[in-house]
Amino acid sequence: MSSANRDPNPRPSTALSTGDENDLVKAVDNLLNNLGPKFSKVSAELFAKMDEMSQRLDDMEAAIKAGNSSESRES
């Protein structure tokens, strides 16, 4: 066989046995089952922080408007 027909970058076989496939499926399912609740928790925390930030911005806006109103009456 000539060297021109050989792949210069041979790749390992990616074929899995049935047992390996089952193990892989179980591992992925387990990973997804573990990540689901964590994602939900982080998502809930993020929305809570955004709500808190929104409330603080609303309070700041109200304080600025109140400050501007009192300044215009004093002038």
CHARMM-style PDB file with segment names, atoms N, HN, CA, C and O in Angstrom:
ATOM      1  N   MET     1       0.845  -1.164   0.000  1.00  0.00      PROA
ATOM      2  CA  MET     1       0.000   0.000   0.000  1.00  0.00      PROA
ATOM      3  C   MET     1       0.896   1.235   0.000  1.00  0.00      PROA
ATOM      4  O   MET     1       1.876   1.292   0.743  1.00  0.00      PROA
ATOM      5  N   SER     2       0.566   2.216  -0.825  1.00  0.00      PROA
ATOM      6  HN  SER     2      -0.230   2.170  -1.429  1.00  0.00      PROA
ATOM      7  CA  SER     2       1.404   3.404  -0.903  1.00  0.00      PROA
ATOM      8  C   SER     2       1.028   4.377   0.202  1.00  0.00      PROA
ATOM      9  O   SER     2      -0.081   4.330   0.734  1.00  0.00      PROA
ATOM     10  N   SER     3       1.964   5.263   0.545  1.00  0.00      PROA
ATOM     11  HN  SER     3       2.865   5.301   0.113  1.00  0.00      PROA
ATOM     12  CA  SER     3       1.709   6.227   1.611  1.00  0.00      PROA
ATOM     13  C   SER     3       0.756   7.327   1.154  1.00  0.00      PROA
ATOM     14  O   SER     3       0.235   8.060   1.995  1.00  0.00      PROA
ATOM     15  N   ALA     4       0.512   7.468  -0.148  1.00  0.00      PROA
ATOM     16  HN  ALA     4       0.936   6.873  -0.831  1.00  0.00      PROA
ATOM     17  CA  ALA     4      -0.391   8.498  -0.656  1.00  0.00      PROA
ATOM     18  C   ALA     4      -1.838   8.182  -0.312  1.00  0.00      PROA
ATOM     19  O   ALA     4      -2.655   9.101  -0.242  1.00  0.00      PROA
ATOM     20  N   ASN     5      -2.188   6.908  -0.092  1.00  0.00      PROA
ATOM     21  HN  ASN     5      -1.525   6.162  -0.149  1.00  0.00      PROA
ATOM     22  CA  ASN     5      -3.568   6.526   0.210  1.00  0.00      PROA
ATOM     23  C   ASN     5      -3.892   6.583   1.696  1.00  0.00      PROA
ATOM     24  O   ASN     5      -5.058   6.471   2.074  1.00  0.00      PROA
ATOM     25  N   ARG     6      -2.893   6.753   2.536  1.00  0.00      PROA
ATOM     26  HN  ARG     6      -1.945   6.844   2.229  1.00  0.00      PROA
ATOM     27  CA  ARG     6      -3.139   6.760   3.978  1.00  0.00      PROA
ATOM     28  C   ARG     6      -3.522   8.157   4.453  1.00  0.00      PROA
ATOM     29  O   ARG     6      -3.024   9.160   3.942  1.00  0.00      PROA
ATOM     30  N   ASP     7      -4.401   8.204   5.424  1.00  0.00      PROA
ATOM     31  HN  ASP     7      -4.805   7.389   5.839  1.00  0.00      PROA
ATOM     32  CA  ASP     7      -4.830   9.472   6.026  1.00  0.00      PROA
ATOM     33  C   ASP     7      -3.690  10.003   6.884  1.00  0.00      PROA
ATOM     34  O   ASP     7      -3.216   9.292   7.769  1.00  0.00      PROA
ATOM     35  N   PRO     8      -3.233  11.241   6.647  1.00  0.00      PROA
ATOM     36  CA  PRO     8      -2.124  11.772   7.442  1.00  0.00      PROA
ATOM     37  C   PRO     8      -2.513  12.031   8.898  1.00  0.00      PROA
ATOM     38  O   PRO     8      -1.643  12.110   9.765  1.00  0.00      PROA
ATOM     39  N   ASN     9      -3.793  12.160   9.168  1.00  0.00      PROA
ATOM     40  HN  ASN     9      -4.499  12.096   8.463  1.00  0.00      PROA
ATOM     41  CA  ASN     9      -4.290  12.388  10.537  1.00  0.00      PROA
ATOM     42  C   ASN     9      -5.307  11.310  10.889  1.00  0.00      PROA
ATOM     43  O   ASN     9      -6.510  11.570  10.871  1.00  0.00      PROA
ATOM     44  N   PRO    10      -4.849  10.122  11.205  1.00  0.00      PROA
ATOM     45  CA  PRO    10      -5.814   9.051  11.505  1.00  0.00      PROA
ATOM     46  C   PRO    10      -6.611   9.384  12.769  1.00  0.00      PROA
ATOM     47  O   PRO    10      -6.072   9.909  13.743  1.00  0.00      PROA
ATOM     48  N   ARG    11      -7.889   9.069  12.726  1.00  0.00      PROA
ATOM     49  HN  ARG    11      -8.326   8.643  11.934  1.00  0.00      PROA
ATOM     50  CA  ARG    11      -8.775   9.337  13.857  1.00  0.00      PROA
ATOM     51  C   ARG    11      -9.133   8.013  14.524  1.00  0.00      PROA
ATOM     52  O   ARG    11      -9.286   6.998  13.844  1.00  0.00      PROA
ATOM     53  N   PRO    12      -9.264   8.017  15.823  1.00  0.00      PROA
ATOM     54  CA  PRO    12      -9.672   6.783  16.494  1.00  0.00      PROA
ATOM     55  C   PRO    12     -11.116   6.445  16.133  1.00  0.00      PROA
ATOM     56  O   PRO    12     -11.904   7.329  15.796  1.00  0.00      PROA
ATOM     57  N   SER    13     -11.443   5.206  16.203  1.00  0.00      PROA
ATOM     58  HN  SER    13     -10.803   4.488  16.477  1.00  0.00      PROA
ATOM     59  CA  SER    13     -12.805   4.765  15.894  1.00  0.00      PROA
ATOM     60  C   SER    13     -13.762   5.359  16.924  1.00  0.00      PROA
ATOM     61  O   SER    13     -13.464   5.371  18.118  1.00  0.00      PROA
ATOM     62  N   THR    14     -14.920   5.854  16.457  1.00  0.00      PROA
ATOM     63  HN  THR    14     -15.162   5.845  15.487  1.00  0.00      PROA
ATOM     64  CA  THR    14     -15.908   6.437  17.366  1.00  0.00      PROA
ATOM     65  C   THR    14     -17.068   5.493  17.621  1.00  0.00      PROA
ATOM     66  O   THR    14     -18.035   5.872  18.282  1.00  0.00      PROA
ATOM     67  N   ALA    15     -16.993   4.282  17.116  1.00  0.00      PROA
ATOM     68  HN  ALA    15     -16.208   3.974  16.579  1.00  0.00      PROA
ATOM     69  CA  ALA    15     -18.062   3.313  17.318  1.00  0.00      PROA
ATOM     70  C   ALA    15     -18.085   2.883  18.783  1.00  0.00      PROA
ATOM     71  O   ALA    15     -17.050   2.568  19.371  1.00  0.00      PROA
ATOM     72  N   LEU    16     -19.296   2.878  19.364  1.00  0.00      PROA
ATOM     73  HN  LEU    16     -20.137   3.134  18.887  1.00  0.00      PROA
ATOM     74  CA  LEU    16     -19.461   2.473  20.752  1.00  0.00      PROA
ATOM     75  C   LEU    16     -20.199   1.149  20.810  1.00  0.00      PROA
ATOM     76  O   LEU    16     -21.070   0.875  19.985  1.00  0.00      PROA
ATOM     77  N   SER    17     -19.849   0.345  21.774  1.00  0.00      PROA
ATOM     78  HN  SER    17     -19.141   0.568  22.444  1.00  0.00      PROA
ATOM     79  CA  SER    17     -20.597  -0.893  21.971  1.00  0.00      PROA
ATOM     80  C   SER    17     -21.937  -0.532  22.610  1.00  0.00      PROA
ATOM     81  O   SER    17     -22.121   0.580  23.105  1.00  0.00      PROA
ATOM     82  N   THR    18     -22.852  -1.469  22.591  1.00  0.00      PROA
ATOM     83  HN  THR    18     -22.703  -2.372  22.188  1.00  0.00      PROA
ATOM     84  CA  THR    18     -24.183  -1.221  23.158  1.00  0.00      PROA
ATOM     85  C   THR    18     -24.087  -0.862  24.632  1.00  0.00      PROA
ATOM     86  O   THR    18     -24.793   0.029  25.105  1.00  0.00      PROA
ATOM     87  N   GLY    19     -23.227  -1.544  25.348  1.00  0.00      PROA
ATOM     88  HN  GLY    19     -22.654  -2.267  24.964  1.00  0.00      PROA
ATOM     89  CA  GLY    19     -23.043  -1.240  26.768  1.00  0.00      PROA
ATOM     90  C   GLY    19     -22.497   0.160  26.973  1.00  0.00      PROA
ATOM     91  O   GLY    19     -22.928   0.870  27.881  1.00  0.00      PROA
ATOM     92  N   ASP    20     -21.545   0.563  26.130  1.00  0.00      PROA
ATOM     93  HN  ASP    20     -21.195  -0.014  25.392  1.00  0.00      PROA
ATOM     94  CA  ASP    20     -20.982   1.907  26.226  1.00  0.00      PROA
ATOM     95  C   ASP    20     -22.041   2.964  25.890  1.00  0.00      PROA
ATOM     96  O   ASP    20     -22.103   4.019  26.520  1.00  0.00      PROA
ATOM     97  N   GLU    21     -22.878   2.657  24.876  1.00  0.00      PROA
ATOM     98  HN  GLU    21     -22.828   1.800  24.364  1.00  0.00      PROA
ATOM     99  CA  GLU    21     -23.943   3.593  24.515  1.00  0.00      PROA
ATOM    100  C   GLU    21     -24.910   3.769  25.673  1.00  0.00      PROA
ATOM    101  O   GLU    21     -25.312   4.889  25.989  1.00  0.00      PROA
ATOM    102  N   ASN    22     -25.281   2.672  26.301  1.00  0.00      PROA
ATOM    103  HN  ASN    22     -24.955   1.762  26.044  1.00  0.00      PROA
ATOM    104  CA  ASN    22     -26.203   2.745  27.443  1.00  0.00      PROA
ATOM    105  C   ASN    22     -25.586   3.543  28.587  1.00  0.00      PROA
ATOM    106  O   ASN    22     -26.260   4.354  29.221  1.00  0.00      PROA
ATOM    107  N   ASP    23     -24.314   3.312  28.844  1.00  0.00      PROA
ATOM    108  HN  ASP    23     -23.766   2.653  28.329  1.00  0.00      PROA
ATOM    109  CA  ASP    23     -23.632   4.067  29.897  1.00  0.00      PROA
ATOM    110  C   ASP    23     -23.594   5.548  29.569  1.00  0.00      PROA
ATOM    111  O   ASP    23     -23.793   6.391  30.444  1.00  0.00      PROA
ATOM    112  N   LEU    24     -23.338   5.863  28.309  1.00  0.00      PROA
ATOM    113  HN  LEU    24     -23.176   5.178  27.598  1.00  0.00      PROA
ATOM    114  CA  LEU    24     -23.290   7.256  27.890  1.00  0.00      PROA
ATOM    115  C   LEU    24     -24.659   7.906  28.026  1.00  0.00      PROA
ATOM    116  O   LEU    24     -24.763   9.034  28.509  1.00  0.00      PROA
ATOM    117  N   VAL    25     -25.701   7.214  27.608  1.00  0.00      PROA
ATOM    118  HN  VAL    25     -25.617   6.298  27.216  1.00  0.00      PROA
ATOM    119  CA  VAL    25     -27.071   7.733  27.719  1.00  0.00      PROA
ATOM    120  C   VAL    25     -27.415   7.971  29.186  1.00  0.00      PROA
ATOM    121  O   VAL    25     -27.986   9.006  29.530  1.00  0.00      PROA
ATOM    122  N   LYS    26     -27.071   7.023  30.046  1.00  0.00      PROA
ATOM    123  HN  LYS    26     -26.607   6.182  29.766  1.00  0.00      PROA
ATOM    124  CA  LYS    26     -27.347   7.178  31.483  1.00  0.00      PROA
ATOM    125  C   LYS    26     -26.584   8.367  32.057  1.00  0.00      PROA
ATOM    126  O   LYS    26     -27.125   9.130  32.857  1.00  0.00      PROA
ATOM    127  N   ALA    27     -25.330   8.524  31.648  1.00  0.00      PROA
ATOM    128  HN  ALA    27     -24.890   7.904  30.998  1.00  0.00      PROA
ATOM    129  CA  ALA    27     -24.517   9.629  32.157  1.00  0.00      PROA
ATOM    130  C   ALA    27     -25.088  10.970  31.708  1.00  0.00      PROA
ATOM    131  O   ALA    27     -25.150  11.913  32.498  1.00  0.00      PROA
ATOM    132  N   VAL    28     -25.503  11.063  30.455  1.00  0.00      PROA
ATOM    133  HN  VAL    28     -25.452  10.298  29.813  1.00  0.00      PROA
ATOM    134  CA  VAL    28     -26.087  12.313  29.953  1.00  0.00      PROA
ATOM    135  C   VAL    28     -27.411  12.595  30.643  1.00  0.00      PROA
ATOM    136  O   VAL    28     -27.671  13.733  31.033  1.00  0.00      PROA
ATOM    137  N   ASP    29     -28.247  11.583  30.799  1.00  0.00      PROA
ATOM    138  HN  ASP    29     -28.035  10.659  30.481  1.00  0.00      PROA
ATOM    139  CA  ASP    29     -29.522  11.768  31.503  1.00  0.00      PROA
ATOM    140  C   ASP    29     -29.295  12.233  32.930  1.00  0.00      PROA
ATOM    141  O   ASP    29     -29.990  13.125  33.417  1.00  0.00      PROA
ATOM    142  N   ASN    30     -28.324  11.631  33.597  1.00  0.00      PROA
ATOM    143  HN  ASN    30     -27.760  10.906  33.202  1.00  0.00      PROA
ATOM    144  CA  ASN    30     -28.005  12.017  34.969  1.00  0.00      PROA
ATOM    145  C   ASN    30     -27.528  13.462  35.029  1.00  0.00      PROA
ATOM    146  O   ASN    30     -27.925  14.222  35.913  1.00  0.00      PROA
ATOM    147  N   LEU    31     -26.678  13.830  34.087  1.00  0.00      PROA
ATOM    148  HN  LEU    31     -26.355  13.213  33.370  1.00  0.00      PROA
ATOM    149  CA  LEU    31     -26.178  15.202  34.030  1.00  0.00      PROA
ATOM    150  C   LEU    31     -27.315  16.185  33.825  1.00  0.00      PROA
ATOM    151  O   LEU    31     -27.392  17.199  34.518  1.00  0.00      PROA
ATOM    152  N   LEU    32     -28.195  15.897  32.881  1.00  0.00      PROA
ATOM    153  HN  LEU    32     -28.133  15.073  32.317  1.00  0.00      PROA
ATOM    154  CA  LEU    32     -29.331  16.787  32.614  1.00  0.00      PROA
ATOM    155  C   LEU    32     -30.270  16.866  33.817  1.00  0.00      PROA
ATOM    156  O   LEU    32     -30.786  17.937  34.136  1.00  0.00      PROA
ATOM    157  N   ASN    33     -30.490  15.733  34.481  1.00  0.00      PROA
ATOM    158  HN  ASN    33     -30.071  14.863  34.222  1.00  0.00      PROA
ATOM    159  CA  ASN    33     -31.348  15.737  35.671  1.00  0.00      PROA
ATOM    160  C   ASN    33     -30.742  16.573  36.798  1.00  0.00      PROA
ATOM    161  O   ASN    33     -31.471  17.208  37.561  1.00  0.00      PROA
ATOM    162  N   ASN    34     -29.418  16.576  36.903  1.00  0.00      PROA
ATOM    163  HN  ASN    34     -28.826  16.061  36.283  1.00  0.00      PROA
ATOM    164  CA  ASN    34     -28.753  17.379  37.926  1.00  0.00      PROA
ATOM    165  C   ASN    34     -28.722  18.857  37.567  1.00  0.00      PROA
ATOM    166  O   ASN    34     -28.816  19.713  38.448  1.00  0.00      PROA
ATOM    167  N   LEU    35     -28.590  19.161  36.288  1.00  0.00      PROA
ATOM    168  HN  LEU    35     -28.513  18.467  35.573  1.00  0.00      PROA
ATOM    169  CA  LEU    35     -28.489  20.554  35.861  1.00  0.00      PROA
ATOM    170  C   LEU    35     -29.837  21.269  35.852  1.00  0.00      PROA
ATOM    171  O   LEU    35     -29.888  22.482  36.052  1.00  0.00      PROA
ATOM    172  N   GLY    36     -30.912  20.553  35.627  1.00  0.00      PROA
ATOM    173  HN  GLY    36     -30.871  19.567  35.465  1.00  0.00      PROA
ATOM    174  CA  GLY    36     -32.251  21.160  35.571  1.00  0.00      PROA
ATOM    175  C   GLY    36     -32.585  21.984  36.808  1.00  0.00      PROA
ATOM    176  O   GLY    36     -32.897  23.168  36.681  1.00  0.00      PROA
ATOM    177  N   PRO    37     -32.529  21.395  38.000  1.00  0.00      PROA
ATOM    178  CA  PRO    37     -32.841  22.166  39.208  1.00  0.00      PROA
ATOM    179  C   PRO    37     -31.854  23.312  39.464  1.00  0.00      PROA
ATOM    180  O   PRO    37     -32.240  24.372  39.956  1.00  0.00      PROA
ATOM    181  N   LYS    38     -30.588  23.092  39.130  1.00  0.00      PROA
ATOM    182  HN  LYS    38     -30.274  22.230  38.730  1.00  0.00      PROA
ATOM    183  CA  LYS    38     -29.599  24.159  39.321  1.00  0.00      PROA
ATOM    184  C   LYS    38     -29.912  25.337  38.410  1.00  0.00      PROA
ATOM    185  O   LYS    38     -29.825  26.492  38.827  1.00  0.00      PROA
ATOM    186  N   PHE    39     -30.275  25.044  37.165  1.00  0.00      PROA
ATOM    187  HN  PHE    39     -30.345  24.106  36.826  1.00  0.00      PROA
ATOM    188  CA  PHE    39     -30.630  26.098  36.231  1.00  0.00      PROA
ATOM    189  C   PHE    39     -31.864  26.847  36.729  1.00  0.00      PROA
ATOM    190  O   PHE    39     -31.913  28.075  36.659  1.00  0.00      PROA
ATOM    191  N   SER    40     -32.845  26.126  37.224  1.00  0.00      PROA
ATOM    192  HN  SER    40     -32.805  25.128  37.281  1.00  0.00      PROA
ATOM    193  CA  SER    40     -34.063  26.756  37.744  1.00  0.00      PROA
ATOM    194  C   SER    40     -33.743  27.665  38.918  1.00  0.00      PROA
ATOM    195  O   SER    40     -34.295  28.761  39.023  1.00  0.00      PROA
ATOM    196  N   LYS    41     -32.854  27.222  39.804  1.00  0.00      PROA
ATOM    197  HN  LYS    41     -32.406  26.332  39.718  1.00  0.00      PROA
ATOM    198  CA  LYS    41     -32.479  28.023  40.964  1.00  0.00      PROA
ATOM    199  C   LYS    41     -31.766  29.298  40.535  1.00  0.00      PROA
ATOM    200  O   LYS    41     -32.088  30.382  41.021  1.00  0.00      PROA
ATOM    201  N   VAL    42     -30.805  29.177  39.631  1.00  0.00      PROA
ATOM    202  HN  VAL    42     -30.543  28.296  39.237  1.00  0.00      PROA
ATOM    203  CA  VAL    42     -30.063  30.353  39.159  1.00  0.00      PROA
ATOM    204  C   VAL    42     -31.005  31.307  38.437  1.00  0.00      PROA
ATOM    205  O   VAL    42     -30.904  32.524  38.594  1.00  0.00      PROA
ATOM    206  N   SER    43     -31.909  30.760  37.655  1.00  0.00      PROA
ATOM    207  HN  SER    43     -31.990  29.772  37.527  1.00  0.00      PROA
ATOM    208  CA  SER    43     -32.872  31.585  36.931  1.00  0.00      PROA
ATOM    209  C   SER    43     -33.757  32.357  37.907  1.00  0.00      PROA
ATOM    210  O   SER    43     -33.988  33.551  37.718  1.00  0.00      PROA
ATOM    211  N   ALA    44     -34.249  31.697  38.937  1.00  0.00      PROA
ATOM    212  HN  ALA    44     -34.061  30.726  39.091  1.00  0.00      PROA
ATOM    213  CA  ALA    44     -35.087  32.361  39.935  1.00  0.00      PROA
ATOM    214  C   ALA    44     -34.306  33.446  40.664  1.00  0.00      PROA
ATOM    215  O   ALA    44     -34.836  34.529  40.911  1.00  0.00      PROA
ATOM    216  N   GLU    45     -33.048  33.165  41.013  1.00  0.00      PROA
ATOM    217  HN  GLU    45     -32.618  32.285  40.813  1.00  0.00      PROA
ATOM    218  CA  GLU    45     -32.213  34.162  41.684  1.00  0.00      PROA
ATOM    219  C   GLU    45     -31.974  35.369  40.782  1.00  0.00      PROA
ATOM    220  O   GLU    45     -31.994  36.509  41.246  1.00  0.00      PROA
ATOM    221  N   LEU    46     -31.751  35.120  39.508  1.00  0.00      PROA
ATOM    222  HN  LEU    46     -31.735  34.194  39.131  1.00  0.00      PROA
ATOM    223  CA  LEU    46     -31.524  36.204  38.556  1.00  0.00      PROA
ATOM    224  C   LEU    46     -32.759  37.087  38.441  1.00  0.00      PROA
ATOM    225  O   LEU    46     -32.648  38.313  38.459  1.00  0.00      PROA
ATOM    226  N   PHE    47     -33.930  36.476  38.322  1.00  0.00      PROA
ATOM    227  HN  PHE    47     -34.020  35.480  38.306  1.00  0.00      PROA
ATOM    228  CA  PHE    47     -35.154  37.265  38.234  1.00  0.00      PROA
ATOM    229  C   PHE    47     -35.410  38.047  39.521  1.00  0.00      PROA
ATOM    230  O   PHE    47     -35.896  39.176  39.464  1.00  0.00      PROA
ATOM    231  N   ALA    48     -35.095  37.472  40.672  1.00  0.00      PROA
ATOM    232  HN  ALA    48     -34.700  36.555  40.719  1.00  0.00      PROA
ATOM    233  CA  ALA    48     -35.265  38.182  41.942  1.00  0.00      PROA
ATOM    234  C   ALA    48     -34.338  39.397  41.999  1.00  0.00      PROA
ATOM    235  O   ALA    48     -34.748  40.475  42.430  1.00  0.00      PROA
ATOM    236  N   LYS    49     -33.095  39.222  41.567  1.00  0.00      PROA
ATOM    237  HN  LYS    49     -32.762  38.346  41.217  1.00  0.00      PROA
ATOM    238  CA  LYS    49     -32.150  40.354  41.543  1.00  0.00      PROA
ATOM    239  C   LYS    49     -32.621  41.433  40.572  1.00  0.00      PROA
ATOM    240  O   LYS    49     -32.508  42.625  40.861  1.00  0.00      PROA
ATOM    241  N   MET    50     -33.147  41.017  39.425  1.00  0.00      PROA
ATOM    242  HN  MET    50     -33.238  40.049  39.190  1.00  0.00      PROA
ATOM    243  CA  MET    50     -33.634  42.000  38.458  1.00  0.00      PROA
ATOM    244  C   MET    50     -34.832  42.764  39.011  1.00  0.00      PROA
ATOM    245  O   MET    50     -34.948  43.971  38.798  1.00  0.00      PROA
ATOM    246  N   ASP    51     -35.720  42.077  39.716  1.00  0.00      PROA
ATOM    247  HN  ASP    51     -35.626  41.096  39.889  1.00  0.00      PROA
ATOM    248  CA  ASP    51     -36.865  42.751  40.338  1.00  0.00      PROA
ATOM    249  C   ASP    51     -36.401  43.743  41.403  1.00  0.00      PROA
ATOM    250  O   ASP    51     -36.923  44.853  41.511  1.00  0.00      PROA
ATOM    251  N   GLU    52     -35.405  43.318  42.188  1.00  0.00      PROA
ATOM    252  HN  GLU    52     -34.980  42.417  42.100  1.00  0.00      PROA
ATOM    253  CA  GLU    52     -34.852  44.203  43.222  1.00  0.00      PROA
ATOM    254  C   GLU    52     -34.214  45.440  42.574  1.00  0.00      PROA
ATOM    255  O   GLU    52     -34.412  46.562  43.041  1.00  0.00      PROA
ATOM    256  N   MET    53     -33.462  45.232  41.515  1.00  0.00      PROA
ATOM    257  HN  MET    53     -33.301  44.321  41.135  1.00  0.00      PROA
ATOM    258  CA  MET    53     -32.816  46.346  40.830  1.00  0.00      PROA
ATOM    259  C   MET    53     -33.862  47.291  40.229  1.00  0.00      PROA
ATOM    260  O   MET    53     -33.708  48.511  40.282  1.00  0.00      PROA
ATOM    261  N   SER    54     -34.899  46.732  39.672  1.00  0.00      PROA
ATOM    262  HN  SER    54     -35.024  45.741  39.629  1.00  0.00      PROA
ATOM    263  CA  SER    54     -35.975  47.541  39.096  1.00  0.00      PROA
ATOM    264  C   SER    54     -36.631  48.401  40.171  1.00  0.00      PROA
ATOM    265  O   SER    54     -36.914  49.576  39.940  1.00  0.00      PROA
ATOM    266  N   GLN    55     -36.872  47.824  41.335  1.00  0.00      PROA
ATOM    267  HN  GLN    55     -36.642  46.869  41.522  1.00  0.00      PROA
ATOM    268  CA  GLN    55     -37.480  48.578  42.436  1.00  0.00      PROA
ATOM    269  C   GLN    55     -36.553  49.688  42.904  1.00  0.00      PROA
ATOM    270  O   GLN    55     -37.005  50.800  43.179  1.00  0.00      PROA
ATOM    271  N   ARG    56     -35.274  49.400  42.996  1.00  0.00      PROA
ATOM    272  HN  ARG    56     -34.907  48.497  42.773  1.00  0.00      PROA
ATOM    273  CA  ARG    56     -34.315  50.428  43.417  1.00  0.00      PROA
ATOM    274  C   ARG    56     -34.251  51.565  42.401  1.00  0.00      PROA
ATOM    275  O   ARG    56     -34.153  52.730  42.784  1.00  0.00      PROA
ATOM    276  N   LEU    57     -34.304  51.239  41.112  1.00  0.00      PROA
ATOM    277  HN  LEU    57     -34.383  50.292  40.800  1.00  0.00      PROA
ATOM    278  CA  LEU    57     -34.306  52.277  40.085  1.00  0.00      PROA
ATOM    279  C   LEU    57     -35.578  53.117  40.156  1.00  0.00      PROA
ATOM    280  O   LEU    57     -35.530  54.337  40.000  1.00  0.00      PROA
ATOM    281  N   ASP    58     -36.711  52.464  40.392  1.00  0.00      PROA
ATOM    282  HN  ASP    58     -36.749  51.473  40.519  1.00  0.00      PROA
ATOM    283  CA  ASP    58     -37.966  53.205  40.538  1.00  0.00      PROA
ATOM    284  C   ASP    58     -37.894  54.147  41.734  1.00  0.00      PROA
ATOM    285  O   ASP    58     -38.343  55.290  41.650  1.00  0.00      PROA
ATOM    286  N   ASP    59     -37.329  53.672  42.852  1.00  0.00      PROA
ATOM    287  HN  ASP    59     -36.964  52.744  42.920  1.00  0.00      PROA
ATOM    288  CA  ASP    59     -37.182  54.519  44.042  1.00  0.00      PROA
ATOM    289  C   ASP    59     -36.255  55.696  43.758  1.00  0.00      PROA
ATOM    290  O   ASP    59     -36.525  56.821  44.178  1.00  0.00      PROA
ATOM    291  N   MET    60     -35.162  55.434  43.043  1.00  0.00      PROA
ATOM    292  HN  MET    60     -34.942  54.520  42.702  1.00  0.00      PROA
ATOM    293  CA  MET    60     -34.213  56.489  42.714  1.00  0.00      PROA
ATOM    294  C   MET    60     -34.865  57.529  41.793  1.00  0.00      PROA
ATOM    295  O   MET    60     -34.662  58.730  41.969  1.00  0.00      PROA
ATOM    296  N   GLU    61     -35.629  57.073  40.836  1.00  0.00      PROA
ATOM    297  HN  GLU    61     -35.794  56.097  40.693  1.00  0.00      PROA
ATOM    298  CA  GLU    61     -36.321  57.979  39.923  1.00  0.00      PROA
ATOM    299  C   GLU    61     -37.318  58.852  40.685  1.00  0.00      PROA
ATOM    300  O   GLU    61     -37.419  60.054  40.438  1.00  0.00      PROA
ATOM    301  N   ALA    62     -38.048  58.238  41.610  1.00  0.00      PROA
ATOM    302  HN  ALA    62     -37.965  57.262  41.811  1.00  0.00      PROA
ATOM    303  CA  ALA    62     -39.006  58.998  42.412  1.00  0.00      PROA
ATOM    304  C   ALA    62     -38.287  60.028  43.280  1.00  0.00      PROA
ATOM    305  O   ALA    62     -38.772  61.148  43.438  1.00  0.00      PROA
ATOM    306  N   ALA    63     -37.136  59.661  43.844  1.00  0.00      PROA
ATOM    307  HN  ALA    63     -36.741  58.751  43.716  1.00  0.00      PROA
ATOM    308  CA  ALA    63     -36.377  60.591  44.679  1.00  0.00      PROA
ATOM    309  C   ALA    63     -35.848  61.755  43.843  1.00  0.00      PROA
ATOM    310  O   ALA    63     -35.856  62.898  44.299  1.00  0.00      PROA
ATOM    311  N   ILE    64     -35.396  61.477  42.644  1.00  0.00      PROA
ATOM    312  HN  ILE    64     -35.389  60.549  42.273  1.00  0.00      PROA
ATOM    313  CA  ILE    64     -34.892  62.537  41.762  1.00  0.00      PROA
ATOM    314  C   ILE    64     -36.024  63.478  41.383  1.00  0.00      PROA
ATOM    315  O   ILE    64     -35.855  64.697  41.409  1.00  0.00      PROA
ATOM    316  N   LYS    65     -37.182  62.918  41.030  1.00  0.00      PROA
ATOM    317  HN  LYS    65     -37.319  61.928  41.009  1.00  0.00      PROA
ATOM    318  CA  LYS    65     -38.341  63.753  40.684  1.00  0.00      PROA
ATOM    319  C   LYS    65     -38.772  64.599  41.876  1.00  0.00      PROA
ATOM    320  O   LYS    65     -39.116  65.770  41.717  1.00  0.00      PROA
ATOM    321  N   ALA    66     -38.753  64.013  43.065  1.00  0.00      PROA
ATOM    322  HN  ALA    66     -38.473  63.062  43.194  1.00  0.00      PROA
ATOM    323  CA  ALA    66     -39.139  64.751  44.265  1.00  0.00      PROA
ATOM    324  C   ALA    66     -38.131  65.863  44.533  1.00  0.00      PROA
ATOM    325  O   ALA    66     -38.513  66.961  44.938  1.00  0.00      PROA
ATOM    326  N   GLY    67     -36.857  65.590  44.313  1.00  0.00      PROA
ATOM    327  HN  GLY    67     -36.547  64.698  43.984  1.00  0.00      PROA
ATOM    328  CA  GLY    67     -35.823  66.604  44.500  1.00  0.00      PROA
ATOM    329  C   GLY    67     -35.963  67.735  43.494  1.00  0.00      PROA
ATOM    330  O   GLY    67     -35.805  68.903  43.847  1.00  0.00      PROA
ATOM    331  N   ASN    68     -36.253  67.401  42.261  1.00  0.00      PROA
ATOM    332  HN  ASN    68     -36.381  66.452  41.974  1.00  0.00      PROA
ATOM    333  CA  ASN    68     -36.449  68.417  41.227  1.00  0.00      PROA
ATOM    334  C   ASN    68     -37.684  69.260  41.520  1.00  0.00      PROA
ATOM    335  O   ASN    68     -37.670  70.466  41.276  1.00  0.00      PROA
ATOM    336  N   SER    69     -38.740  68.663  42.033  1.00  0.00      PROA
ATOM    337  HN  SER    69     -38.751  67.683  42.232  1.00  0.00      PROA
ATOM    338  CA  SER    69     -39.959  69.403  42.345  1.00  0.00      PROA
ATOM    339  C   SER    69     -39.719  70.387  43.487  1.00  0.00      PROA
ATOM    340  O   SER    69     -40.191  71.523  43.434  1.00  0.00      PROA
ATOM    341  N   SER    70     -38.995  69.966  44.512  1.00  0.00      PROA
ATOM    342  HN  SER    70     -38.611  69.043  44.556  1.00  0.00      PROA
ATOM    343  CA  SER    70     -38.747  70.856  45.644  1.00  0.00      PROA
ATOM    344  C   SER    70     -37.790  71.991  45.245  1.00  0.00      PROA
ATOM    345  O   SER    70     -37.923  73.106  45.751  1.00  0.00      PROA
ATOM    346  N   GLU    71     -36.841  71.729  44.357  1.00  0.00      PROA
ATOM    347  HN  GLU    71     -36.733  70.824  43.946  1.00  0.00      PROA
ATOM    348  CA  GLU    71     -35.931  72.779  43.883  1.00  0.00      PROA
ATOM    349  C   GLU    71     -36.682  73.823  43.068  1.00  0.00      PROA
ATOM    350  O   GLU    71     -36.413  75.018  43.192  1.00  0.00      PROA
ATOM    351  N   SER    72     -37.619  73.384  42.239  1.00  0.00      PROA
ATOM    352  HN  SER    72     -37.838  72.413  42.139  1.00  0.00      PROA
ATOM    353  CA  SER    72     -38.338  74.336  41.398  1.00  0.00      PROA
ATOM    354  C   SER    72     -39.269  75.212  42.238  1.00  0.00      PROA
ATOM    355  O   SER    72     -39.522  76.357  41.864  1.00  0.00      PROA
ATOM    356  N   ARG    73     -39.780  74.715  43.347  1.00  0.00      PROA
ATOM    357  HN  ARG    73     -39.574  73.785  43.651  1.00  0.00      PROA
ATOM    358  CA  ARG    73     -40.613  75.536  44.227  1.00  0.00      PROA
ATOM    359  C   ARG    73     -39.795  76.542  44.996  1.00  0.00      PROA
ATOM    360  O   ARG    73     -40.278  77.633  45.299  1.00  0.00      PROA
ATOM    361  N   GLU    74     -38.539  76.187  45.323  1.00  0.00      PROA
ATOM    362  HN  GLU    74     -38.147  75.300  45.077  1.00  0.00      PROA
ATOM    363  CA  GLU    74     -37.669  77.098  46.077  1.00  0.00      PROA
ATOM    364  C   GLU    74     -37.163  78.251  45.217  1.00  0.00      PROA
ATOM    365  O   GLU    74     -36.846  79.315  45.748  1.00  0.00      PROA
ATOM    366  N   SER    75     -37.083  78.065  43.913  1.00  0.00      PROA
ATOM    367  HN  SER    75     -37.341  77.200  43.482  1.00  0.00      PROA
ATOM    368  CA  SER    75     -36.528  79.099  43.043  1.00  0.00      PROA
ATOM    369  C   SER    75     -37.474  80.238  42.825  1.00  0.00      PROA
ATOM    370  OT1 SER    75     -37.144  81.186  42.112  1.00  0.00      PROA
TER     371      SER     75
END
